Every structure is written in structure tokens, then in C-alpha cells.
Amino acid sequence: MRRYLARRLLLVVPTLLGVTVVVFAAVALVPGDPVTTLLGPGAPAEVRQQLSERLGLGEPWPVRYAHWLGHALQGDLGVSVSGQRPVGDLLLPALGQTLVLTGAAFLLVLTGGTLLGALGAVRPDGIGGRLSRALSTLAVSAPQYSVALLLIAVFSVGLRWFPAGGTENLFTGGDTADRLHHLVLPAVAAALVPLGLTARVFGASLEDVLRSDLADGLRARGLRRAAVLRHCVHNASPALLTIGGLQLAYLLEGVVFVETLFAWPGVGRLLYDALSARDLPLIQAGVFLVAVAFVGVNILVDAVHALIDPRLRGAL
């Protein structure tokens, strides 16, 4: 196990380094510059030159990347071009909000995906199986952007059950109940596609176990249906762990549209604003943070999977 984790950790360094190079080059080569964003197209050439030199934009992008990497290795992620504040001061509060939204959405994914998958696996040819397949297909096929707009139109504008955005009531101040009230629609919009994928993968795995010799042997021993199902769910849990880990990683990096539409002040919304302003230090640090979270979640899932599955432990 230690050798396996060591091999995975060694791959983290080139992976993250490659991510930073690609992002830095892509932003640097796209037409436009932060000077125009900050000063406007009609600013005098002298003022533009002074600001460009102050931001360090006069050098080629490989040189600027080397400077950024050297400072980043020392814990200095730079200063936001648009906000004129240290990048860490902007990222940390946004990361907390993203983790709240991701945690709520992931809870919906695990709960709804497990129940919907089990419903389809227990009676695959009955009404439950057909309903499970239809709902999971609908969830996977629905575009996240359109679902978010539909939720806002129906439950915020039409029925007025939930707020359309933000994290709390700005006039009265938000208590726990108010924050949870604001969290419902963004969490549902973010969770829908991962929930459908989780239901399909877990349902297929559980159905295979229920049709296996293990389930036949448990029934032959006279175990009740609930006990057989409990044992089969345990044997199908590695599939749930794998797809759950992948969907958690997806949620950490895939909530940009949700945070933007619901004005949720997370990392996705911050990166969207940074891209609009071509704020390279903030973009670079934000993408790096998301990449670290994505890689970390995948390594953690692989390690837990190896611990609970003897076949993987024997192959390490």
C-alpha cells in the first residue's frame, strides 16, 4: 500500500506542473490583455506602458511563468490584477463557500443516487426499474445550465419558494436556516447530473451482485430479502465508492455555471470573473487549487478502494 501511494504521489508533481503550464500559456496567448480591461481602450499609451510594466506584462510568457512558479513555491501566489489584493485573501473565503455547496450537492448525490440505483436493481423489469432508468437518464441528459435557469424560473420567480441567488438575506442577516434556504436550489442544480450517473453505475453493480451466486447462496440459507439486499449492497459498495469519488471531484471543478447563475461567491464564480478581467494571477492560483483538490480526491478514493477490496491489495 505504501509503495502504491508513493507511486501515485510521485505522479502528482508533473500533473500539477503541466496544469499550471497549460493554463498560463492559454491565458497569455489569448487575444486581449488586463491593461485594456483595467484602463479601457482609450487610455493614453504612456499610462498603458506604465501599468504594463508594473504588472510585469512586458516579458515573454515563459519568463513570467518562471517568475510565478518561483514565487508560488515559496507560498506567494501573487496579487490580483483586478482586485489589487493578495490572491490568497480572495481564494480562501471563496474556497469555503465552494466546499459548502459541494458538500451539500454531494450529500444529495450519494443519497439520491444510492436510493435510485437500488430501486432499479431490486426490480429491474418492474415499474421501479423502468422509473429508475428513466429518471437517471433524464438527470444525466439535462444540461446543468438549463436546469439551473429552470429552477430559478419555477421556484424563485414563479412560486417564490426559494431565493434566486446569494448565500443569505442581505437585509436581515443570515442565520443557519436562511443559509440552508439559499443553498437548496444551487445544490440541486449541481447534484442532478452526478446523481444520475451514480444511480446508473451503482444500480448496474448491485443488479449484477443480486444475480450472482453469492445472492443465490444467501437465499438458499434462508436469509430474508432485506438481509440478502444488505449483503449485496456491501459487495456493490466499491462501485459506489469509485463513482462517488469521481463525482465529488467533478463537483469541485464543475460548479462554475451554478455559482455564476446563483451568484454563489465560490471559486467557480471567482474564476469566471477573473477570466473576464484576464486576471492571470487569480486564474492561475484558482485553477491550481482546483487541480490539487481533484487529484487529491482521486488519490484518496483509490487508497480507500484498495483498503476495502482485497483483490486490489493483492495486485499492489
C-alpha positions as CSV (number, residue, x, y, z in Angstrom):
1,M,0.0,0.0,0.0
2,R,2.8,2.4,0.9
3,R,4.5,1.7,-2.5
4,Y,1.2,2.3,-4.3
5,L,0.6,5.6,-2.6
6,A,4.2,6.7,-3.2
7,R,3.8,6.0,-6.9
8,R,0.6,8.0,-7.1
9,L,2.1,10.9,-5.2
10,L,5.1,11.0,-7.5
11,L,2.7,11.5,-10.4
12,V,1.0,14.4,-8.7
13,V,4.0,16.8,-9.3
14,P,4.2,16.5,-13.1
15,T,0.4,16.6,-13.3
16,L,0.0,19.8,-11.4
17,L,3.1,21.3,-13.1
18,G,1.6,20.5,-16.5
19,V,-1.8,22.1,-15.5
20,T,-0.1,25.4,-14.5
21,V,1.9,25.5,-17.8
22,V,-1.1,24.9,-19.9
23,V,-3.3,27.4,-18.1
24,F,-0.5,30.1,-18.1
25,A,0.2,29.6,-21.8
26,A,-3.5,29.6,-22.7
27,V,-4.3,32.8,-20.9
28,A,-1.2,34.5,-22.2
29,L,-1.8,33.6,-25.8
30,V,-5.5,34.6,-25.9
31,P,-6.0,38.0,-27.5
32,G,-6.6,40.9,-25.1
33,D,-4.8,42.0,-22.0
34,P,-5.6,43.1,-18.4
35,V,-4.3,46.6,-19.1
36,T,-7.2,47.2,-21.6
37,T,-9.6,45.7,-19.1
38,L,-8.5,48.0,-16.3
39,L,-7.9,51.2,-18.3
40,G,-10.2,50.8,-21.2
41,P,-9.3,51.0,-24.9
42,G,-8.9,54.8,-24.9
43,A,-6.2,55.1,-22.3
44,P,-3.0,57.0,-23.2
45,A,-0.1,54.9,-24.4
46,E,2.2,56.2,-21.6
47,V,-0.3,55.2,-18.9
48,R,-0.8,51.8,-20.5
49,Q,3.0,51.3,-20.7
50,Q,3.5,52.2,-17.0
51,L,0.7,49.8,-15.9
52,S,2.0,47.0,-18.1
53,E,5.5,47.4,-16.6
54,R,4.1,47.5,-13.1
55,L,2.1,44.3,-13.7
56,G,5.2,42.6,-15.3
57,L,3.5,42.0,-18.7
58,G,6.4,43.3,-20.8
59,E,8.3,40.0,-20.7
60,P,7.6,36.8,-22.7
61,W,5.1,34.4,-21.1
62,P,7.7,31.7,-20.3
63,V,9.8,34.2,-18.4
64,R,6.7,35.4,-16.5
65,Y,5.7,31.7,-15.8
66,A,9.2,31.0,-14.3
67,H,8.8,34.1,-12.1
68,W,5.3,33.0,-11.0
69,L,6.5,29.4,-10.3
70,G,9.4,30.6,-8.2
71,H,7.2,32.7,-6.1
72,A,4.5,30.1,-5.9
73,L,7.0,27.5,-4.5
74,Q,7.6,30.0,-1.7
75,G,3.9,30.3,-0.9
76,D,3.4,33.7,-2.8
77,L,0.6,33.3,-5.3
78,G,0.8,37.0,-6.3
79,V,-1.6,39.9,-6.2
80,S,-4.9,40.0,-8.1
81,V,-4.7,42.4,-11.1
82,S,-8.4,43.4,-10.8
83,G,-8.8,43.4,-7.1
84,Q,-5.3,44.6,-6.1
85,R,-5.3,42.2,-3.1
86,P,-3.3,39.1,-2.4
87,V,-4.7,36.1,-4.3
88,G,-4.8,34.0,-1.1
89,D,-7.1,36.6,0.6
90,L,-9.6,36.2,-2.3
91,L,-9.3,32.4,-2.7
92,L,-9.7,31.2,0.9
93,P,-13.2,32.7,1.5
94,A,-14.3,31.5,-1.9
95,L,-13.0,28.0,-1.3
96,G,-15.0,27.8,1.9
97,Q,-18.2,28.7,0.0
98,T,-17.4,26.2,-2.7
99,L,-16.9,23.4,-0.1
100,V,-20.2,24.2,1.4
101,L,-22.0,24.0,-1.9
102,T,-20.0,20.9,-3.0
103,G,-20.7,19.1,0.4
104,A,-24.5,19.7,0.1
105,A,-24.6,18.6,-3.5
106,F,-22.5,15.5,-2.8
107,L,-24.9,14.5,0.0
108,L,-27.7,14.7,-2.4
109,V,-25.7,12.7,-5.0
110,L,-24.9,9.9,-2.6
111,T,-28.4,9.7,-1.0
112,G,-30.4,10.1,-4.2
113,G,-28.0,8.0,-6.4
114,T,-27.9,5.1,-3.9
115,L,-31.7,5.0,-3.5
116,L,-32.5,5.4,-7.2
117,G,-29.9,2.8,-8.2
118,A,-31.2,0.3,-5.6
119,L,-34.8,0.9,-6.8
120,G,-33.8,-0.1,-10.3
121,A,-31.7,-3.1,-9.2
122,V,-34.2,-4.7,-6.9
123,R,-36.9,-5.0,-9.6
124,P,-35.1,-4.2,-12.9
125,D,-38.1,-5.4,-15.1
126,G,-40.8,-3.8,-12.9
127,I,-42.1,-0.3,-12.6
128,G,-39.3,0.6,-10.2
129,G,-36.6,-0.4,-12.6
130,R,-38.2,1.5,-15.5
131,L,-38.8,4.5,-13.3
132,S,-35.2,4.4,-12.1
133,R,-33.7,4.2,-15.6
134,A,-36.0,7.0,-16.9
135,L,-35.1,9.4,-14.0
136,S,-31.4,8.6,-14.2
137,T,-31.3,9.1,-17.9
138,L,-33.2,12.4,-17.6
139,A,-30.8,13.6,-14.9
140,V,-27.7,12.8,-17.0
141,S,-29.1,14.3,-20.1
142,A,-30.3,17.6,-18.6
143,P,-27.8,20.4,-19.2
144,Q,-26.7,21.9,-15.9
145,Y,-27.1,25.4,-17.2
146,S,-30.6,24.9,-18.4
147,V,-31.6,23.1,-15.2
148,A,-30.4,26.0,-13.1
149,L,-32.3,28.5,-15.1
150,L,-35.4,26.3,-14.9
151,L,-35.1,26.0,-11.2
152,I,-34.8,29.8,-10.8
153,A,-37.8,30.4,-13.2
154,V,-40.1,28.0,-11.4
155,F,-39.1,28.0,-7.7
156,S,-37.8,31.5,-7.4
157,V,-39.7,33.7,-9.9
158,G,-42.9,31.7,-10.2
159,L,-43.6,30.0,-6.9
160,R,-41.2,32.3,-4.8
161,W,-40.3,29.3,-2.6
162,F,-36.5,29.8,-2.7
163,P,-34.2,32.8,-3.3
164,A,-32.7,33.2,-6.7
165,G,-29.1,33.7,-5.6
166,G,-26.7,34.7,-2.9
167,T,-25.9,32.9,0.4
168,E,-28.0,34.9,2.8
169,N,-30.6,37.7,3.2
170,L,-28.6,40.9,2.9
171,F,-31.3,43.0,4.7
172,T,-32.0,40.8,7.8
173,G,-28.7,38.9,8.0
174,G,-28.5,35.2,7.5
175,D,-28.9,32.6,10.3
176,T,-28.4,28.9,9.7
177,A,-32.0,28.3,8.4
178,D,-31.6,31.3,6.0
179,R,-28.3,30.0,4.6
180,L,-29.8,26.5,4.1
181,H,-32.7,28.1,2.3
182,H,-30.3,29.8,-0.1
183,L,-28.4,26.6,-0.5
184,V,-31.3,24.4,-1.8
185,L,-31.5,25.4,-5.4
186,P,-27.7,25.6,-6.2
187,A,-27.2,22.2,-4.5
188,V,-30.0,20.6,-6.5
189,A,-28.7,22.1,-9.8
190,A,-25.1,21.0,-9.1
191,A,-26.2,17.5,-8.0
192,L,-28.5,16.5,-10.8
193,V,-26.0,15.1,-13.4
194,P,-23.7,13.4,-10.8
195,L,-26.8,11.9,-9.2
196,G,-28.0,10.3,-12.4
197,L,-24.5,8.9,-13.2
198,T,-24.2,7.5,-9.6
199,A,-27.6,5.9,-9.8
200,R,-26.8,4.1,-13.1
201,V,-23.4,2.8,-12.1
202,F,-24.4,1.7,-8.6
203,G,-27.7,0.2,-9.9
204,A,-25.9,-1.9,-12.5
205,S,-23.3,-3.1,-10.0
206,L,-26.0,-4.0,-7.4
207,E,-28.1,-5.8,-10.1
208,D,-25.1,-7.9,-11.0
209,V,-24.5,-8.9,-7.4
210,L,-28.2,-9.7,-6.9
211,R,-28.0,-12.1,-9.8
212,S,-24.7,-13.7,-8.7
213,D,-24.0,-17.0,-7.0
214,L,-23.4,-15.1,-3.7
215,A,-27.0,-13.8,-3.6
216,D,-28.3,-17.3,-4.6
217,G,-26.3,-18.8,-1.7
218,L,-27.7,-16.3,0.8
219,R,-31.3,-17.0,-0.3
220,A,-30.6,-20.8,-0.1
221,R,-29.5,-20.3,3.5
222,G,-33.0,-18.9,4.3
223,L,-32.0,-15.2,4.8
224,R,-34.7,-12.7,4.5
225,R,-34.9,-10.4,1.5
226,A,-33.7,-7.4,3.5
227,A,-30.6,-9.3,4.8
228,V,-29.8,-10.5,1.3
229,L,-30.0,-7.0,0.0
230,R,-27.8,-5.7,2.8
231,H,-25.1,-8.2,2.0
232,C,-25.3,-7.4,-1.8
233,V,-25.2,-3.6,-1.2
234,H,-22.0,-4.2,0.8
235,N,-20.4,-6.1,-2.1
236,A,-21.5,-3.4,-4.6
237,S,-20.1,-0.6,-2.4
238,P,-16.7,-0.5,-4.3
239,A,-18.6,0.7,-7.4
240,L,-20.4,3.3,-5.3
241,L,-17.1,4.5,-3.8
242,T,-15.4,4.8,-7.2
243,I,-18.3,6.7,-8.9
244,G,-18.9,8.7,-5.8
245,G,-15.2,9.8,-5.7
246,L,-15.3,10.8,-9.4
247,Q,-18.5,12.8,-8.9
248,L,-17.0,14.6,-5.9
249,A,-14.0,15.6,-8.0
250,Y,-16.4,16.7,-10.7
251,L,-18.4,18.8,-8.3
252,L,-15.3,20.5,-7.0
253,E,-14.4,21.7,-10.5
254,G,-17.7,21.7,-12.3
255,V,-19.8,24.2,-10.3
256,V,-18.7,27.3,-12.3
257,F,-22.1,27.6,-14.1
258,V,-24.0,27.0,-10.9
259,E,-22.0,29.5,-8.8
260,T,-22.3,32.1,-11.6
261,L,-26.1,31.8,-12.2
262,F,-26.9,31.7,-8.4
263,A,-24.4,34.4,-7.5
264,W,-22.7,32.0,-5.2
265,P,-19.4,33.5,-4.1
266,G,-17.2,30.4,-4.6
267,V,-14.1,29.6,-6.5
268,G,-16.0,29.0,-9.7
269,R,-17.6,32.4,-9.6
270,L,-14.3,34.0,-8.7
271,L,-12.6,32.2,-11.7
272,Y,-15.4,33.4,-14.0
273,D,-14.8,37.0,-13.0
274,A,-11.1,36.6,-13.2
275,L,-11.3,35.2,-16.8
276,S,-13.5,38.1,-17.8
277,A,-10.8,40.5,-16.4
278,R,-7.9,38.4,-17.6
279,D,-6.6,38.4,-14.1
280,L,-3.8,35.9,-14.6
281,P,-2.5,35.6,-11.0
282,L,-6.0,34.8,-9.8
283,I,-6.8,32.4,-12.7
284,Q,-3.5,30.6,-12.2
285,A,-4.0,30.2,-8.4
286,G,-7.6,29.2,-8.7
287,V,-7.1,26.5,-11.4
288,F,-4.1,25.2,-9.4
289,L,-6.3,25.0,-6.3
290,V,-9.0,23.1,-8.2
291,A,-6.4,20.8,-9.7
292,V,-4.9,20.0,-6.3
293,A,-8.4,19.2,-5.0
294,F,-9.2,17.0,-8.0
295,V,-6.0,15.0,-7.8
296,G,-6.2,14.7,-4.0
297,V,-9.8,13.3,-4.1
298,N,-8.8,10.7,-6.7
299,I,-5.8,9.6,-4.7
300,L,-7.9,9.3,-1.6
301,V,-10.6,7.3,-3.4
302,D,-8.0,4.9,-4.8
303,A,-6.4,4.4,-1.4
304,V,-9.8,3.7,0.3
305,H,-10.8,1.4,-2.6
306,A,-7.6,-0.6,-2.2
307,L,-8.2,-0.9,1.6
308,I,-11.7,-2.3,1.2
309,D,-11.1,-4.5,-1.8
310,P,-8.7,-7.5,-1.2
311,R,-8.2,-8.0,-4.9
312,L,-6.7,-4.6,-5.3
313,R,-4.5,-5.1,-2.2
314,G,-3.1,-8.3,-3.7
315,A,-2.3,-6.5,-7.0
316,L,-0.3,-3.7,-5.4
